[in-house]
Amino acid sequence: MSDQPKKPFLYIVVCAAGIADDVGKLITAAQERNWDVGVVATPQGLGFIDAAAVEAQTGYPIRSAWRSPGDPRPLPPADAVAVAPATFNTINKWAAGISDTLALGILCEAYGFGIPIAVLPYLNEAQAAHPAYRQSLERLSEMGVLIGDYEPHQPKAGGGRDKFRWEQALELLAPNVPRHS
């Protein structure tokens, strides 16, 4: 048994968005706040990040697909989850209880386990105008999910990279995660 206190473990769920390649900013911010970090990417999100760089930074393999029965769990259990960037698709599927990817399965189960979750939406104005999005945010909020502030960007323009506050996920989670000793 180590004399080192156990650090809380943060899962970062990364979705397929143009700013996903900046996820290292959230990893660094979490590590500076004494978190250990593992990344779970949606299948499409995997193509938006530098997997080798993320794995080198976290020290853990990126999860994107279910493991086979009997395979070891590559990540410790989560003490908290940050979904960043969270896309229109992931937010709506998660709120509806759809679990067709590992990332969504983890999010759906995290609620049942009472694990604190922060979500930082990243989407365009046209998507944000869809009634399903507002309803999904309401449902997630009712579930206790901590929702970050984000102003949607123009359609077909990407953008918002300079306004996306990665560290907001940690600010939202801080009062909700007990420190480990």
Secondary structure as GFF3:
##gff-version 3
##sequence-region A 1 181
A	DSSP	beta_strand	9	14	.	.	.	ID=ss1
A	DSSP	three_ten_helix	20	22	.	.	.	ID=ss2
A	DSSP	alpha_helix	23	32	.	.	.	ID=ss3
A	DSSP	beta_strand	36	41	.	.	.	ID=ss4
A	DSSP	three_ten_helix	45	48	.	.	.	ID=ss5
A	DSSP	alpha_helix	51	58	.	.	.	ID=ss6
A	DSSP	beta_strand	80	86	.	.	.	ID=ss7
A	DSSP	alpha_helix	88	95	.	.	.	ID=ss8
A	DSSP	alpha_helix	102	113	.	.	.	ID=ss9
A	DSSP	beta_strand	117	121	.	.	.	ID=ss10
A	DSSP	alpha_helix	125	129	.	.	.	ID=ss11
A	DSSP	alpha_helix	131	142	.	.	.	ID=ss12
A	DSSP	beta_strand	146	147	.	.	.	ID=ss13
A	DSSP	three_ten_helix	161	163	.	.	.	ID=ss14
A	DSSP	alpha_helix	168	173	.	.	.	ID=ss15
A	DSSP	three_ten_helix	174	176	.	.	.	ID=ss16
###
